[in-house]
Amino acid sequence: MTDEIAEIEKMLLNENLSANDYKNLSKRLEETRQAKIKTALKNMGEDIIKYCEDNDIPLKMGLRIAGLGEGMRKAPIKFRDPLDSSNVWAGRGRTPLWYKARLKEGYKEEDLKEKD
């Protein structure tokens, strides 16, 4: 990759480049940049995997802790407690106690739905 960059630098110093040459050069620069990014990200991924293995951390948990796993995606709020607006639920996982309590108190599911 460093050979590619050196060649591109030489081309930039050439004063006789046509518009088409600049276009091709721009394309090569972007391809080189993308390859460099891909390599860097691959190396980071390998480092994360190694760290998790060395520290007996399940990979999914390590990715989630690092903010990279799918578990970190926040689901939109679907339900909100009308008596305490800090109680929210996305409708996934275990049903919260406040939700069950409101249904027992006579609230309908529609009453607990988050307003747009």
Secondary structure, DSSP 8 states (H G I E B T S, - for coil): -HHHHHHHHHHHH-TT--HHHHHHHHHHHHHHHHHHHHHHHHHHHHHHHHHHHHTT--HHHHHHHTT-SGGGS-----EE-SS-TT-EE-S-SS--HHHHHHHHTT--HHHHB---
